[in-house]
Amino acid sequence: MIKKILFILIILTNLAFLPYLLSPVKPLPDLPNSAKSNLPGDTVQISNVSAYFTNLSRTEVINFYKANYGGTFRIKLNHPPEKSKEIFVDTIQSYYLEEFILPFKESLYINGFEWEKDVFTHPDKRIKNKLIYEDKEYKSKITIRTFPASVPKRLISFYLTQLSIIIIFLIYKKIFFTTHE
């Protein structure tokens, strides 16, 4: 009886997650009140990258992407800014790096550089990092990059994760709940 219930539960879980796994991720709108960069490295030179010059605060930027990316299953991570060199290019300037994950589907990295708060530059030398784009000064530059997974990869990773959980449960059950005669 318990095996039947477990089997039905697995089938229902799979049916519930299938629309999520098969649906495409909505394209992100441009960051509002910002100038979209067309500088080298901010467009097609790196796959799935966009950059914006803006006067929006970090909170405003993160709230915008929170409202426009993913949905119920979104996970947010905060990374050290040094990691941005691995995600983007080794010359990128960074003040913060945050990530939104849509499990089994995609990750969105948000790199923010605020020249006045640059912790890697001595305060009296920060002026050399002032952000000027198309003759206008901005407080920050936001660079985003997505890492999408194809539908087959989504399905394979989901079902392998599910299989792993079942195997771990069965091993746990065998180790801790077997009767010793």
SEFI-151234 format. One record per residue (C-alpha): residue number from 1; residue in one letter; x, y, z. Coordinates in pm, whole numbers, plus 50000, padded with zeros to 5 digits. Each point is the difference from the previous one (the first is absolute). Layout:
BEGIN
<site num="NUM" residu="a" px="X" py="Y" pz="Z"/>
...
//
This chain:
BEGIN
<site num="1" residu="m" px="50000" py="50000" pz="50000"/>
<site num="2" residu="i" px="50280" py="50246" pz="50090"/>
<site num="3" residu="k" px="50182" py="49912" pz="49677"/>
<site num="4" residu="k" px="49688" py="50085" pz="49799"/>
<site num="5" residu="i" px="49962" py="50334" pz="50178"/>
<site num="6" residu="l" px="50369" py="50078" pz="49945"/>
<site num="7" residu="f" px="49971" py="49908" pz="49632"/>
<site num="8" residu="i" px="49691" py="50221" pz="49957"/>
<site num="9" residu="l" px="50177" py="50284" pz="50183"/>
<site num="10" residu="i" px="50298" py="49974" pz="49763"/>
<site num="11" residu="i" px="49771" py="50002" pz="49694"/>
<site num="12" residu="l" px="49809" py="50304" pz="50131"/>
<site num="13" residu="t" px="50325" py="50184" pz="50075"/>
<site num="14" residu="n" px="50124" py="49932" pz="49648"/>
<site num="15" residu="l" px="49673" py="50120" pz="49848"/>
<site num="16" residu="a" px="50008" py="50313" pz="50214"/>
<site num="17" residu="f" px="50359" py="50088" pz="49904"/>
<site num="18" residu="l" px="49976" py="49919" pz="49630"/>
<site num="19" residu="p" px="49835" py="50330" pz="49896"/>
<site num="20" residu="y" px="50264" py="50190" pz="50201"/>
<site num="21" residu="l" px="50285" py="49807" pz="49839"/>
<site num="22" residu="l" px="49863" py="50033" pz="49646"/>
<site num="23" residu="s" px="49902" py="50366" pz="50012"/>
<site num="24" residu="p" px="50247" py="50255" pz="49865"/>
<site num="25" residu="v" px="50149" py="50271" pz="50220"/>
<site num="26" residu="k" px="49849" py="50338" pz="49920"/>
<site num="27" residu="p" px="50248" py="50242" pz="49842"/>
<site num="28" residu="l" px="50118" py="50271" pz="50237"/>
<site num="29" residu="p" px="49894" py="50356" pz="49928"/>
<site num="30" residu="d" px="50265" py="50271" pz="49987"/>
<site num="31" residu="l" px="50091" py="50161" pz="50331"/>
<site num="32" residu="p" px="49777" py="50310" pz="50031"/>
<site num="33" residu="n" px="50141" py="50353" pz="50014"/>
<site num="34" residu="s" px="50332" py="49867" pz="49873"/>
<site num="35" residu="a" px="50214" py="50018" pz="49687"/>
<site num="36" residu="k" px="50061" py="49663" pz="49835"/>
<site num="37" residu="s" px="50369" py="49961" pz="49927"/>
<site num="38" residu="n" px="50132" py="49920" pz="49656"/>
<site num="39" residu="l" px="50364" py="49996" pz="50112"/>
<site num="40" residu="p" px="50219" py="49703" pz="49902"/>
<site num="41" residu="g" px="49939" py="49711" pz="50240"/>
<site num="42" residu="d" px="49654" py="50125" pz="50096"/>
<site num="43" residu="t" px="49812" py="49852" pz="49704"/>
<site num="44" residu="v" px="50065" py="49702" pz="49772"/>
<site num="45" residu="q" px="50367" py="49945" pz="50087"/>
<site num="46" residu="i" px="49896" py="49798" pz="50307"/>
<site num="47" residu="s" px="49693" py="49780" pz="49963"/>
<site num="48" residu="n" px="49683" py="50102" pz="50187"/>
<site num="49" residu="v" px="50147" py="50328" pz="50132"/>
<site num="50" residu="s" px="49845" py="50347" pz="50027"/>
<site num="51" residu="a" px="50125" py="50307" pz="50181"/>
<site num="52" residu="y" px="49842" py="50326" pz="50113"/>
<site num="53" residu="f" px="50123" py="50331" pz="50133"/>
<site num="54" residu="t" px="49764" py="50124" pz="50269"/>
<site num="55" residu="n" px="49946" py="50216" pz="50306"/>
<site num="56" residu="l" px="49776" py="49739" pz="50162"/>
<site num="57" residu="s" px="50110" py="49869" pz="50341"/>
<site num="58" residu="r" px="50098" py="49641" pz="50061"/>
<site num="59" residu="t" px="49667" py="49938" pz="50174"/>
<site num="60" residu="e" px="49806" py="50144" pz="49704"/>
<site num="61" residu="v" px="50197" py="49788" pz="49753"/>
<site num="62" residu="i" px="49956" py="49678" pz="50197"/>
<site num="63" residu="n" px="49630" py="50070" pz="50059"/>
<site num="64" residu="f" px="49952" py="50056" pz="49626"/>
<site num="65" residu="y" px="50152" py="49663" pz="49912"/>
<site num="66" residu="k" px="49818" py="49833" pz="50288"/>
<site num="67" residu="a" px="49670" py="50127" pz="49859"/>
<site num="68" residu="n" px="50081" py="49914" pz="49638"/>
<site num="69" residu="y" px="50188" py="49672" pz="50021"/>
<site num="70" residu="g" px="49862" py="49658" pz="50077"/>
<site num="71" residu="g" px="49723" py="49954" pz="50245"/>
<site num="72" residu="t" px="49910" py="49768" pz="50282"/>
<site num="73" residu="f" px="50306" py="49776" pz="49980"/>
<site num="74" residu="r" px="50266" py="50273" pz="49991"/>
<site num="75" residu="i" px="50301" py="49976" pz="50234"/>
<site num="76" residu="k" px="50224" py="50303" pz="50073"/>
<site num="77" residu="l" px="50370" py="49976" pz="50082"/>
<site num="78" residu="n" px="50251" py="50269" pz="50089"/>
<site num="79" residu="h" px="50355" py="49937" pz="49874"/>
<site num="80" residu="p" px="50328" py="50177" pz="50076"/>
<site num="81" residu="p" px="50076" py="50258" pz="49730"/>
<site num="82" residu="e" px="50325" py="49821" pz="49910"/>
<site num="83" residu="k" px="49795" py="49716" pz="49848"/>
<site num="84" residu="s" px="49878" py="50234" pz="49726"/>
<site num="85" residu="k" px="50334" py="49950" pz="49824"/>
<site num="86" residu="e" px="49907" py="49632" pz="49954"/>
<site num="87" residu="i" px="49645" py="50072" pz="49880"/>
<site num="88" residu="f" px="50069" py="50291" pz="49762"/>
<site num="89" residu="v" px="50357" py="50099" pz="49909"/>
<site num="90" residu="d" px="50312" py="50029" pz="50212"/>
<site num="91" residu="t" px="50008" py="50378" pz="49954"/>
<site num="92" residu="i" px="49648" py="50076" pz="50124"/>
<site num="93" residu="q" px="49965" py="50245" pz="50285"/>
<site num="94" residu="s" px="49767" py="49890" pz="50278"/>
<site num="95" residu="y" px="49851" py="50129" pz="50322"/>
<site num="96" residu="y" px="49740" py="49724" pz="50039"/>
<site num="97" residu="l" px="49898" py="49678" pz="49828"/>
<site num="98" residu="e" px="49662" py="49839" pz="50055"/>
<site num="99" residu="e" px="49842" py="49698" pz="49837"/>
<site num="100" residu="f" px="49642" py="49892" pz="49945"/>
<site num="101" residu="i" px="49955" py="49630" pz="49932"/>
<site num="102" residu="l" px="49700" py="49839" pz="49838"/>
<site num="103" residu="p" px="50067" py="49639" pz="50107"/>
<site num="104" residu="f" px="50061" py="49765" pz="49707"/>
<site num="105" residu="k" px="49943" py="50288" pz="49751"/>
<site num="106" residu="e" px="50235" py="50296" pz="50014"/>
<site num="107" residu="s" px="50219" py="50234" pz="50204"/>
<site num="108" residu="l" px="50016" py="50378" pz="49978"/>
<site num="109" residu="y" px="50312" py="50177" pz="50130"/>
<site num="110" residu="i" px="49980" py="50371" pz="50080"/>
<site num="111" residu="n" px="50331" py="50180" pz="50033"/>
<site num="112" residu="g" px="49988" py="50354" pz="50132"/>
<site num="113" residu="f" px="50287" py="50246" pz="49999"/>
<site num="114" residu="e" px="49951" py="50326" pz="50191"/>
<site num="115" residu="w" px="50312" py="50207" pz="49942"/>
<site num="116" residu="e" px="49957" py="50209" pz="50317"/>
<site num="117" residu="k" px="49985" py="49685" pz="50216"/>
<site num="118" residu="d" px="50281" py="49806" pz="49831"/>
<site num="119" residu="v" px="50166" py="49814" pz="50289"/>
<site num="120" residu="f" px="50293" py="49893" pz="49781"/>
<site num="121" residu="t" px="50110" py="50359" pz="49930"/>
<site num="122" residu="h" px="50131" py="50244" pz="50261"/>
<site num="123" residu="p" px="49735" py="50273" pz="50061"/>
<site num="124" residu="d" px="50216" py="50284" pz="49868"/>
<site num="125" residu="k" px="50059" py="49812" pz="49671"/>
<site num="126" residu="r" px="49639" py="49893" pz="49930"/>
<site num="127" residu="i" px="49934" py="50302" pz="49780"/>
<site num="128" residu="k" px="50195" py="49828" pz="49719"/>
<site num="129" residu="n" px="49724" py="49734" pz="49992"/>
<site num="130" residu="k" px="49721" py="50253" pz="49947"/>
<site num="131" residu="l" px="49741" py="49855" pz="49762"/>
<site num="132" residu="i" px="49938" py="50220" pz="49699"/>
<site num="133" residu="y" px="49803" py="49859" pz="49710"/>
<site num="134" residu="e" px="49887" py="50204" pz="49699"/>
<site num="135" residu="d" px="50106" py="50322" pz="50179"/>
<site num="136" residu="k" px="49787" py="49931" pz="50308"/>
<site num="137" residu="e" px="50122" py="49905" pz="50348"/>
<site num="138" residu="y" px="49852" py="49695" pz="50176"/>
<site num="139" residu="k" px="50036" py="49863" pz="50351"/>
<site num="140" residu="s" px="50014" py="49636" pz="49898"/>
<site num="141" residu="k" px="50034" py="49749" pz="49723"/>
<site num="142" residu="i" px="49788" py="49685" pz="50015"/>
<site num="143" residu="t" px="50107" py="49698" pz="49798"/>
<site num="144" residu="i" px="49773" py="49697" pz="49980"/>
<site num="145" residu="r" px="50061" py="49654" pz="49863"/>
<site num="146" residu="t" px="49768" py="49703" pz="49973"/>
<site num="147" residu="f" px="50096" py="49634" pz="49987"/>
<site num="148" residu="p" px="49700" py="49819" pz="49850"/>
<site num="149" residu="a" px="49956" py="49622" pz="49993"/>
<site num="150" residu="s" px="49842" py="49829" pz="49702"/>
<site num="151" residu="v" px="49678" py="49802" pz="50054"/>
<site num="152" residu="p" px="50176" py="49660" pz="49977"/>
<site num="153" residu="k" px="50257" py="50113" pz="50262"/>
<site num="154" residu="r" px="49719" py="50123" pz="50227"/>
<site num="155" residu="l" px="49817" py="49668" pz="49979"/>
<site num="156" residu="i" px="50313" py="49791" pz="50048"/>
<site num="157" residu="s" px="50117" py="50200" pz="50303"/>
<site num="158" residu="f" px="49652" py="49996" pz="50155"/>
<site num="159" residu="y" px="49952" py="49626" pz="49959"/>
<site num="160" residu="l" px="50355" py="49919" pz="50113"/>
<site num="161" residu="t" px="49945" py="50214" pz="50310"/>
<site num="162" residu="q" px="49672" py="49823" pz="50065"/>
<site num="163" residu="l" px="50161" py="49658" pz="49951"/>
<site num="164" residu="s" px="50285" py="50096" pz="50236"/>
<site num="165" residu="i" px="49754" py="50104" pz="50271"/>
<site num="166" residu="i" px="49814" py="49670" pz="49967"/>
<site num="167" residu="i" px="50323" py="49799" pz="50018"/>
<site num="168" residu="i" px="50120" py="50195" pz="50304"/>
<site num="169" residu="f" px="49662" py="49946" pz="50168"/>
<site num="170" residu="l" px="50015" py="49623" pz="49932"/>
<site num="171" residu="i" px="50356" py="49975" pz="50133"/>
<site num="172" residu="y" px="49905" py="50201" pz="50308"/>
<site num="173" residu="k" px="49698" py="49777" pz="50055"/>
<site num="174" residu="k" px="50207" py="49684" pz="49960"/>
<site num="175" residu="i" px="50272" py="50117" pz="50241"/>
<site num="176" residu="f" px="49781" py="50142" pz="50276"/>
<site num="177" residu="f" px="49676" py="49807" pz="49978"/>
<site num="178" residu="t" px="50097" py="49642" pz="49935"/>
<site num="179" residu="t" px="49915" py="49756" pz="50275"/>
<site num="180" residu="h" px="50287" py="49802" pz="50135"/>
<site num="181" residu="e" px="49913" py="49640" pz="50064"/>
//
